[in-house]
Amino acid sequence: MLFLVAAFLLLGVVVGAAAHLPLPVTLAAAVAIGCWLLVYGLRKHRPDGDAAQRRAPSRSGEAR
């Protein structure tokens, strides 16, 4: 619940700031945020090889 309150508060601040910025600045910020989210999503969902194996629990119960 606290997370939702913080999210709505942050959303209100961002939308309020965007209403007072010129359109090109708002669009540039939106593109930058969109690119950052795209990179974050791609890095989060890409198999990492060795890191993915370290996170996976061992089936035999033995430590590696």
mmCIF file as gemmi writes it, N, C-alpha and C atoms, coordinates in Angstrom:
data_model
loop_
_atom_site.group_PDB
_atom_site.id
_atom_site.type_symbol
_atom_site.label_atom_id
_atom_site.label_alt_id
_atom_site.label_comp_id
_atom_site.label_asym_id
_atom_site.label_entity_id
_atom_site.label_seq_id
_atom_site.pdbx_PDB_ins_code
_atom_site.Cartn_x
_atom_site.Cartn_y
_atom_site.Cartn_z
_atom_site.occupancy
_atom_site.B_iso_or_equiv
_atom_site.pdbx_formal_charge
_atom_site.auth_seq_id
_atom_site.auth_asym_id
_atom_site.pdbx_PDB_model_num
ATOM 1 N N . MET Axp A 1 ? 0.82 -1.186 0 1 0 ? 1 A 1
ATOM 2 C CA . MET Axp A 1 ? 0 0 0 1 0 ? 1 A 1
ATOM 3 C C . MET Axp A 1 ? 0.866 1.253 0 1 0 ? 1 A 1
ATOM 4 N N . LEU Axp A 2 ? 1.911 1.221 0.812 1 0 ? 2 A 1
ATOM 5 C CA . LEU Axp A 2 ? 2.82 2.365 0.864 1 0 ? 2 A 1
ATOM 6 C C . LEU Axp A 2 ? 3.503 2.571 -0.481 1 0 ? 2 A 1
ATOM 7 N N . PHE Axp A 3 ? 3.8 1.452 -1.168 1 0 ? 3 A 1
ATOM 8 C CA . PHE Axp A 3 ? 4.402 1.544 -2.5 1 0 ? 3 A 1
ATOM 9 C C . PHE Axp A 3 ? 3.475 2.281 -3.464 1 0 ? 3 A 1
ATOM 10 N N . LEU Axp A 4 ? 2.184 1.984 -3.404 1 0 ? 4 A 1
ATOM 11 C CA . LEU Axp A 4 ? 1.226 2.656 -4.291 1 0 ? 4 A 1
ATOM 12 C C . LEU Axp A 4 ? 1.138 4.143 -3.995 1 0 ? 4 A 1
ATOM 13 N N . VAL Axp A 5 ? 1.158 4.503 -2.74 1 0 ? 5 A 1
ATOM 14 C CA . VAL Axp A 5 ? 1.113 5.921 -2.365 1 0 ? 5 A 1
ATOM 15 C C . VAL Axp A 5 ? 2.344 6.639 -2.907 1 0 ? 5 A 1
ATOM 16 N N . ALA Axp A 6 ? 3.505 6.027 -2.745 1 0 ? 6 A 1
ATOM 17 C CA . ALA Axp A 6 ? 4.743 6.633 -3.251 1 0 ? 6 A 1
ATOM 18 C C . ALA Axp A 6 ? 4.716 6.724 -4.774 1 0 ? 6 A 1
ATOM 19 N N . ALA Axp A 7 ? 4.203 5.695 -5.432 1 0 ? 7 A 1
ATOM 20 C CA . ALA Axp A 7 ? 4.136 5.698 -6.892 1 0 ? 7 A 1
ATOM 21 C C . ALA Axp A 7 ? 3.211 6.802 -7.392 1 0 ? 7 A 1
ATOM 22 N N . PHE Axp A 8 ? 2.054 6.966 -6.768 1 0 ? 8 A 1
ATOM 23 C CA . PHE Axp A 8 ? 1.135 8.022 -7.181 1 0 ? 8 A 1
ATOM 24 C C . PHE Axp A 8 ? 1.7 9.411 -6.883 1 0 ? 8 A 1
ATOM 25 N N . LEU Axp A 9 ? 2.403 9.554 -5.79 1 0 ? 9 A 1
ATOM 26 C CA . LEU Axp A 9 ? 3.036 10.827 -5.469 1 0 ? 9 A 1
ATOM 27 C C . LEU Axp A 9 ? 4.094 11.171 -6.515 1 0 ? 9 A 1
ATOM 28 N N . LEU Axp A 10 ? 4.922 10.195 -6.874 1 0 ? 10 A 1
ATOM 29 C CA . LEU Axp A 10 ? 5.947 10.411 -7.887 1 0 ? 10 A 1
ATOM 30 C C . LEU Axp A 10 ? 5.312 10.703 -9.247 1 0 ? 10 A 1
ATOM 31 N N . LEU Axp A 11 ? 4.251 9.998 -9.578 1 0 ? 11 A 1
ATOM 32 C CA . LEU Axp A 11 ? 3.546 10.238 -10.833 1 0 ? 11 A 1
ATOM 33 C C . LEU Axp A 11 ? 3.002 11.661 -10.887 1 0 ? 11 A 1
ATOM 34 N N . GLY Axp A 12 ? 2.435 12.119 -9.791 1 0 ? 12 A 1
ATOM 35 C CA . GLY Axp A 12 ? 1.918 13.485 -9.746 1 0 ? 12 A 1
ATOM 36 C C . GLY Axp A 12 ? 3.011 14.519 -9.93 1 0 ? 12 A 1
ATOM 37 N N . VAL Axp A 13 ? 4.163 14.287 -9.334 1 0 ? 13 A 1
ATOM 38 C CA . VAL Axp A 13 ? 5.281 15.226 -9.493 1 0 ? 13 A 1
ATOM 39 C C . VAL Axp A 13 ? 5.765 15.239 -10.932 1 0 ? 13 A 1
ATOM 40 N N . VAL Axp A 14 ? 5.898 14.058 -11.541 1 0 ? 14 A 1
ATOM 41 C CA . VAL Axp A 14 ? 6.392 13.976 -12.918 1 0 ? 14 A 1
ATOM 42 C C . VAL Axp A 14 ? 5.401 14.598 -13.891 1 0 ? 14 A 1
ATOM 43 N N . VAL Axp A 15 ? 4.124 14.303 -13.74 1 0 ? 15 A 1
ATOM 44 C CA . VAL Axp A 15 ? 3.116 14.86 -14.636 1 0 ? 15 A 1
ATOM 45 C C . VAL Axp A 15 ? 3.014 16.374 -14.444 1 0 ? 15 A 1
ATOM 46 N N . GLY Axp A 16 ? 3.117 16.821 -13.214 1 0 ? 16 A 1
ATOM 47 C CA . GLY Axp A 16 ? 3.078 18.258 -12.959 1 0 ? 16 A 1
ATOM 48 C C . GLY Axp A 16 ? 4.26 18.977 -13.576 1 0 ? 16 A 1
ATOM 49 N N . ALA Axp A 17 ? 5.444 18.349 -13.492 1 0 ? 17 A 1
ATOM 50 C CA . ALA Axp A 17 ? 6.628 18.956 -14.105 1 0 ? 17 A 1
ATOM 51 C C . ALA Axp A 17 ? 6.502 18.953 -15.622 1 0 ? 17 A 1
ATOM 52 N N . ALA Axp A 18 ? 5.972 17.891 -16.186 1 0 ? 18 A 1
ATOM 53 C CA . ALA Axp A 18 ? 5.831 17.806 -17.64 1 0 ? 18 A 1
ATOM 54 C C . ALA Axp A 18 ? 4.839 18.839 -18.163 1 0 ? 18 A 1
ATOM 55 N N . ALA Axp A 19 ? 3.872 19.218 -17.358 1 0 ? 19 A 1
ATOM 56 C CA . ALA Axp A 19 ? 2.894 20.209 -17.794 1 0 ? 19 A 1
ATOM 57 C C . ALA Axp A 19 ? 3.511 21.595 -17.912 1 0 ? 19 A 1
ATOM 58 N N . HIS Axp A 20 ? 4.621 21.838 -17.226 1 0 ? 20 A 1
ATOM 59 C CA . HIS Axp A 20 ? 5.244 23.159 -17.236 1 0 ? 20 A 1
ATOM 60 C C . HIS Axp A 20 ? 6.48 23.22 -18.115 1 0 ? 20 A 1
ATOM 61 N N . LEU Axp A 21 ? 6.896 22.094 -18.693 1 0 ? 21 A 1
ATOM 62 C CA . LEU Axp A 21 ? 8.061 22.071 -19.566 1 0 ? 21 A 1
ATOM 63 C C . LEU Axp A 21 ? 7.629 22.234 -21.012 1 0 ? 21 A 1
ATOM 64 N N . PRO Axp A 22 ? 8.503 22.776 -21.826 1 0 ? 22 A 1
ATOM 65 C CA . PRO Axp A 22 ? 8.182 22.845 -23.266 1 0 ? 22 A 1
ATOM 66 C C . PRO Axp A 22 ? 8.052 21.437 -23.848 1 0 ? 22 A 1
ATOM 67 N N . LEU Axp A 23 ? 7.268 21.308 -24.894 1 0 ? 23 A 1
ATOM 68 C CA . LEU Axp A 23 ? 6.997 20.005 -25.504 1 0 ? 23 A 1
ATOM 69 C C . LEU Axp A 23 ? 8.272 19.282 -25.951 1 0 ? 23 A 1
ATOM 70 N N . PRO Axp A 24 ? 9.236 19.933 -26.607 1 0 ? 24 A 1
ATOM 71 C CA . PRO Axp A 24 ? 10.443 19.191 -27.012 1 0 ? 24 A 1
ATOM 72 C C . PRO Axp A 24 ? 11.234 18.621 -25.825 1 0 ? 24 A 1
ATOM 73 N N . VAL Axp A 25 ? 11.273 19.346 -24.715 1 0 ? 25 A 1
ATOM 74 C CA . VAL Axp A 25 ? 11.975 18.856 -23.531 1 0 ? 25 A 1
ATOM 75 C C . VAL Axp A 25 ? 11.241 17.658 -22.947 1 0 ? 25 A 1
ATOM 76 N N . THR Axp A 26 ? 9.932 17.727 -22.901 1 0 ? 26 A 1
ATOM 77 C CA . THR Axp A 26 ? 9.126 16.618 -22.391 1 0 ? 26 A 1
ATOM 78 C C . THR Axp A 26 ? 9.296 15.38 -23.265 1 0 ? 26 A 1
ATOM 79 N N . LEU Axp A 27 ? 9.28 15.564 -24.585 1 0 ? 27 A 1
ATOM 80 C CA . LEU Axp A 27 ? 9.452 14.426 -25.489 1 0 ? 27 A 1
ATOM 81 C C . LEU Axp A 27 ? 10.854 13.833 -25.388 1 0 ? 27 A 1
ATOM 82 N N . ALA Axp A 28 ? 11.864 14.67 -25.243 1 0 ? 28 A 1
ATOM 83 C CA . ALA Axp A 28 ? 13.233 14.171 -25.09 1 0 ? 28 A 1
ATOM 84 C C . ALA Axp A 28 ? 13.362 13.36 -23.803 1 0 ? 28 A 1
ATOM 85 N N . ALA Axp A 29 ? 12.767 13.842 -22.72 1 0 ? 29 A 1
ATOM 86 C CA . ALA Axp A 29 ? 12.804 13.108 -21.454 1 0 ? 29 A 1
ATOM 87 C C . ALA Axp A 29 ? 12.049 11.781 -21.579 1 0 ? 29 A 1
ATOM 88 N N . ALA Axp A 30 ? 10.918 11.799 -22.284 1 0 ? 30 A 1
ATOM 89 C CA . ALA Axp A 30 ? 10.137 10.571 -22.469 1 0 ? 30 A 1
ATOM 90 C C . ALA Axp A 30 ? 10.923 9.541 -23.273 1 0 ? 30 A 1
ATOM 91 N N . VAL Axp A 31 ? 11.636 9.989 -24.306 1 0 ? 31 A 1
ATOM 92 C CA . VAL Axp A 31 ? 12.45 9.077 -25.112 1 0 ? 31 A 1
ATOM 93 C C . VAL Axp A 31 ? 13.597 8.511 -24.268 1 0 ? 31 A 1
ATOM 94 N N . ALA Axp A 32 ? 14.234 9.354 -23.476 1 0 ? 32 A 1
ATOM 95 C CA . ALA Axp A 32 ? 15.338 8.898 -22.632 1 0 ? 32 A 1
ATOM 96 C C . ALA Axp A 32 ? 14.855 7.863 -21.617 1 0 ? 32 A 1
ATOM 97 N N . ILE Axp A 33 ? 13.733 8.116 -20.989 1 0 ? 33 A 1
ATOM 98 C CA . ILE Axp A 33 ? 13.177 7.172 -20.016 1 0 ? 33 A 1
ATOM 99 C C . ILE Axp A 33 ? 12.765 5.876 -20.707 1 0 ? 33 A 1
ATOM 100 N N . GLY Axp A 34 ? 12.161 5.982 -21.878 1 0 ? 34 A 1
ATOM 101 C CA . GLY Axp A 34 ? 11.761 4.789 -22.625 1 0 ? 34 A 1
ATOM 102 C C . GLY Axp A 34 ? 12.956 3.933 -23.011 1 0 ? 34 A 1
ATOM 103 N N . CYS Axp A 35 ? 14.037 4.575 -23.454 1 0 ? 35 A 1
ATOM 104 C CA . CYS Axp A 35 ? 15.255 3.823 -23.802 1 0 ? 35 A 1
ATOM 105 C C . CYS Axp A 35 ? 15.85 3.144 -22.576 1 0 ? 35 A 1
ATOM 106 N N . TRP Axp A 36 ? 15.863 3.867 -21.465 1 0 ? 36 A 1
ATOM 107 C CA . TRP Axp A 36 ? 16.392 3.283 -20.224 1 0 ? 36 A 1
ATOM 108 C C . TRP Axp A 36 ? 15.569 2.057 -19.812 1 0 ? 36 A 1
ATOM 109 N N . LEU Axp A 37 ? 14.257 2.159 -19.897 1 0 ? 37 A 1
ATOM 110 C CA . LEU Axp A 37 ? 13.4 1.025 -19.545 1 0 ? 37 A 1
ATOM 111 C C . LEU Axp A 37 ? 13.599 -0.144 -20.507 1 0 ? 37 A 1
ATOM 112 N N . LEU Axp A 38 ? 13.789 0.151 -21.781 1 0 ? 38 A 1
ATOM 113 C CA . LEU Axp A 38 ? 14.021 -0.903 -22.764 1 0 ? 38 A 1
ATOM 114 C C . LEU Axp A 38 ? 15.327 -1.631 -22.47 1 0 ? 38 A 1
ATOM 115 N N . VAL Axp A 39 ? 16.39 -0.895 -22.201 1 0 ? 39 A 1
ATOM 116 C CA . VAL Axp A 39 ? 17.677 -1.515 -21.881 1 0 ? 39 A 1
ATOM 117 C C . VAL Axp A 39 ? 17.568 -2.329 -20.597 1 0 ? 39 A 1
ATOM 118 N N . TYR Axp A 40 ? 16.901 -1.775 -19.589 1 0 ? 40 A 1
ATOM 119 C CA . TYR Axp A 40 ? 16.727 -2.49 -18.329 1 0 ? 40 A 1
ATOM 120 C C . TYR Axp A 40 ? 15.965 -3.796 -18.551 1 0 ? 40 A 1
ATOM 121 N N . GLY Axp A 41 ? 14.893 -3.731 -19.325 1 0 ? 41 A 1
ATOM 122 C CA . GLY Axp A 41 ? 14.105 -4.931 -19.58 1 0 ? 41 A 1
ATOM 123 C C . GLY Axp A 41 ? 14.872 -5.983 -20.346 1 0 ? 41 A 1
ATOM 124 N N . LEU Axp A 42 ? 15.637 -5.555 -21.347 1 0 ? 42 A 1
ATOM 125 C CA . LEU Axp A 42 ? 16.428 -6.509 -22.121 1 0 ? 42 A 1
ATOM 126 C C . LEU Axp A 42 ? 17.508 -7.155 -21.258 1 0 ? 42 A 1
ATOM 127 N N . ARG Axp A 43 ? 18.161 -6.371 -20.416 1 0 ? 43 A 1
ATOM 128 C CA . ARG Axp A 43 ? 19.21 -6.927 -19.551 1 0 ? 43 A 1
ATOM 129 C C . ARG Axp A 43 ? 18.615 -7.856 -18.497 1 0 ? 43 A 1
ATOM 130 N N . LYS Axp A 44 ? 17.425 -7.549 -18.03 1 0 ? 44 A 1
ATOM 131 C CA . LYS Axp A 44 ? 16.804 -8.351 -16.975 1 0 ? 44 A 1
ATOM 132 C C . LYS Axp A 44 ? 16.349 -9.705 -17.511 1 0 ? 44 A 1
ATOM 133 N N . HIS Axp A 45 ? 15.904 -9.751 -18.756 1 0 ? 45 A 1
ATOM 134 C CA . HIS Axp A 45 ? 15.331 -10.986 -19.298 1 0 ? 45 A 1
ATOM 135 C C . HIS Axp A 45 ? 16.298 -11.771 -20.157 1 0 ? 45 A 1
ATOM 136 N N . ARG Axp A 46 ? 17.509 -11.266 -20.349 1 0 ? 46 A 1
ATOM 137 C CA . ARG Axp A 46 ? 18.501 -11.986 -21.14 1 0 ? 46 A 1
ATOM 138 C C . ARG Axp A 46 ? 19.176 -13.027 -20.258 1 0 ? 46 A 1
ATOM 139 N N . PRO Axp A 47 ? 19.283 -14.261 -20.732 1 0 ? 47 A 1
ATOM 140 C CA . PRO Axp A 47 ? 19.999 -15.259 -19.93 1 0 ? 47 A 1
ATOM 141 C C . PRO Axp A 47 ? 21.462 -14.838 -19.789 1 0 ? 47 A 1
ATOM 142 N N . ASP Axp A 48 ? 21.97 -14.959 -18.586 1 0 ? 48 A 1
ATOM 143 C CA . ASP Axp A 48 ? 23.298 -14.452 -18.282 1 0 ? 48 A 1
ATOM 144 C C . ASP Axp A 48 ? 24.363 -15.534 -18.285 1 0 ? 48 A 1
ATOM 145 N N . GLY Axp A 49 ? 23.977 -16.754 -18.538 1 0 ? 49 A 1
ATOM 146 C CA . GLY Axp A 49 ? 24.944 -17.84 -18.546 1 0 ? 49 A 1
ATOM 147 C C . GLY Axp A 49 ? 25.367 -18.23 -17.143 1 0 ? 49 A 1
ATOM 148 N N . ASP Axp A 50 ? 26.553 -17.823 -16.748 1 0 ? 50 A 1
ATOM 149 C CA . ASP Axp A 50 ? 27.123 -18.213 -15.459 1 0 ? 50 A 1
ATOM 150 C C . ASP Axp A 50 ? 26.308 -17.668 -14.29 1 0 ? 50 A 1
ATOM 151 N N . ALA Axp A 51 ? 25.847 -16.43 -14.396 1 0 ? 51 A 1
ATOM 152 C CA . ALA Axp A 51 ? 25.067 -15.837 -13.3 1 0 ? 51 A 1
ATOM 153 C C . ALA Axp A 51 ? 23.735 -16.567 -13.129 1 0 ? 51 A 1
ATOM 154 N N . ALA Axp A 52 ? 23.141 -17.007 -14.24 1 0 ? 52 A 1
ATOM 155 C CA . ALA Axp A 52 ? 21.876 -17.736 -14.15 1 0 ? 52 A 1
ATOM 156 C C . ALA Axp A 52 ? 22.084 -19.084 -13.46 1 0 ? 52 A 1
ATOM 157 N N . GLN Axp A 53 ? 23.24 -19.704 -13.689 1 0 ? 53 A 1
ATOM 158 C CA . GLN Axp A 53 ? 23.509 -20.983 -13.052 1 0 ? 53 A 1
ATOM 159 C C . GLN Axp A 53 ? 23.755 -20.815 -11.56 1 0 ? 53 A 1
ATOM 160 N N . ARG Axp A 54 ? 24.375 -19.715 -11.178 1 0 ? 54 A 1
ATOM 161 C CA . ARG Axp A 54 ? 24.631 -19.488 -9.749 1 0 ? 54 A 1
ATOM 162 C C . ARG Axp A 54 ? 23.338 -19.237 -8.989 1 0 ? 54 A 1
ATOM 163 N N . ARG Axp A 55 ? 22.368 -18.6 -9.652 1 0 ? 55 A 1
ATOM 164 C CA . ARG Axp A 55 ? 21.103 -18.31 -8.982 1 0 ? 55 A 1
ATOM 165 C C . ARG Axp A 55 ? 20.223 -19.543 -8.854 1 0 ? 55 A 1
ATOM 166 N N . ALA Axp A 56 ? 20.368 -20.493 -9.782 1 0 ? 56 A 1
ATOM 167 C CA . ALA Axp A 56 ? 19.517 -21.679 -9.777 1 0 ? 56 A 1
ATOM 168 C C . ALA Axp A 56 ? 19.925 -22.595 -8.626 1 0 ? 56 A 1
ATOM 169 N N . PRO Axp A 57 ? 18.95 -23.079 -7.865 1 0 ? 57 A 1
ATOM 170 C CA . PRO Axp A 57 ? 19.281 -23.994 -6.774 1 0 ? 57 A 1
ATOM 171 C C . PRO Axp A 57 ? 19.732 -25.338 -7.323 1 0 ? 57 A 1
ATOM 172 N N . SER Axp A 58 ? 20.606 -25.973 -6.593 1 0 ? 58 A 1
ATOM 173 C CA . SER Axp A 58 ? 21.114 -27.277 -6.978 1 0 ? 58 A 1
ATOM 174 C C . SER Axp A 58 ? 20.026 -28.334 -6.75 1 0 ? 58 A 1
ATOM 175 N N . ARG Axp A 59 ? 19.86 -29.233 -7.712 1 0 ? 59 A 1
ATOM 176 C CA . ARG Axp A 59 ? 18.83 -30.259 -7.569 1 0 ? 59 A 1
ATOM 177 C C . ARG Axp A 59 ? 19.239 -31.35 -6.578 1 0 ? 59 A 1
ATOM 178 N N . SER Axp A 60 ? 20.522 -31.607 -6.472 1 0 ? 60 A 1
ATOM 179 C CA . SER Axp A 60 ? 20.963 -32.677 -5.585 1 0 ? 60 A 1
ATOM 180 C C . SER Axp A 60 ? 21.113 -32.205 -4.15 1 0 ? 60 A 1
ATOM 181 N N . GLY Axp A 61 ? 21.019 -30.906 -3.931 1 0 ? 61 A 1
ATOM 182 C CA . GLY Axp A 61 ? 21.137 -30.387 -2.588 1 0 ? 61 A 1
ATOM 183 C C . GLY Axp A 61 ? 22.574 -30.118 -2.165 1 0 ? 61 A 1
ATOM 184 N N . GLU Axp A 62 ? 23.524 -30.443 -3.034 1 0 ? 62 A 1
ATOM 185 C CA . GLU Axp A 62 ? 24.934 -30.244 -2.712 1 0 ? 62 A 1
ATOM 186 C C . GLU Axp A 62 ? 25.37 -28.852 -3.133 1 0 ? 62 A 1
ATOM 187 N N . ALA Axp A 63 ? 26.302 -28.297 -2.415 1 0 ? 63 A 1
ATOM 188 C CA . ALA Axp A 63 ? 26.869 -27.007 -2.803 1 0 ? 63 A 1
ATOM 189 C C . ALA Axp A 63 ? 27.857 -27.208 -3.932 1 0 ? 63 A 1
ATOM 190 N N . ARG Axp A 64 ? 27.95 -26.233 -4.807 1 0 ? 64 A 1
ATOM 191 C CA . ARG Axp A 64 ? 28.891 -26.337 -5.929 1 0 ? 64 A 1
ATOM 192 C C . ARG Axp A 64 ? 30.251 -25.897 -5.529 1 0 ? 64 A 1
